[in-house]
């Protein structure tokens, strides 16, 4: 088996068609758990889309996992402990361990709120990648 995999998650305008979650009781329209479809050992990722006015409907937090929310379309809000922050395409929000979080698409949004949620845990990453190797003499494939 090769050490890479490819999965087509569709364009942003197709994400609402996904249905998924981590458990059947928490699955919903507009969520796809990519790390359940690819062999991912150290990171996890979901693709998400909420319709205008739709919200998560729950709070959650992690004791070991850090999450990075990368917003790609729409407008909305995140609840982070006692704060509410506005998010839109281009917003990137890191949420550390122990922080309560929830989110919603703005009721008056012109389009769906779409984002990637990237999860990681385990060892702290080095400030600079220290496991890379360059091959400047290897011909480029194109």
C-alpha positions, 0 to 999 in steps of 0.5 A, spaced: 500 500 500 502 506 498 503 512 503 498 517 500 491 517 499 486 521 495 479 523 497 475 528 493 470 532 498 467 536 493 467 543 492 464 548 498 457 548 495 457 540 495 459 540 503 451 541 505 450 534 502 454 530 506 451 527 512 456 524 518 459 525 525 463 521 530 457 517 532 450 516 529 446 520 534 451 526 533 451 525 525 448 531 521 447 534 514 453 538 512 459 534 516 464 529 513 469 526 518 475 525 513 479 521 518 474 516 518 475 515 511 483 516 510 488 512 514 490 518 519 494 517 525 496 524 528 491 529 525 483 529 524 479 533 520 472 534 518 469 538 513 462 542 515 457 546 512 451 550 516 445 553 513 443 560 515 441 560 522 443 553 523 447 552 530 451 546 533 446 545 538 451 543 543 458 545 547 464 541 547 471 541 549 477 536 549 482 534 554 488 532 550 486 535 543 487 541 540 483 544 534 484 549 528 478 552 525 479 554 518 473 558 515 472 558 508 465 561 506 459 564 510 459 568 516 457 566 523 459 566 530 463 561 535 462 561 542 469 560 546 468 559 554 465 566 555 466 569 549 463 570 542 467 571 536 465 573 529 467 568 524 467 569 516 471 566 510 479 567 512 478 567 519 482 561 523 481 560 530 485 555 534 482 552 540 486 549 546 485 544 551 479 545 556 476 551 552 468 550 551 466 551 544 460 552 539 458 555 533 453 557 528 451 560 522 449 567 522 441 567 521 442 573 516 448 570 512 447 570 505 450 563 504 452 557 508 458 557 513 463 552 511 469 550 515 475 545 516 476 543 523 483 540 524 484 536 530 491 534 533 493 531 539 500 528 542 506 531 542 508 538 541 510 540 534 517 543 533 518 550 531 521 548 525 520 542 521 526 537 523 524 531 519 524 534 512 529 532 507 530 536 500 532 533 494 534 539 489 537 534 484 530 530 483 527 532 477 520 535 478 514 531 475 511 536 470 
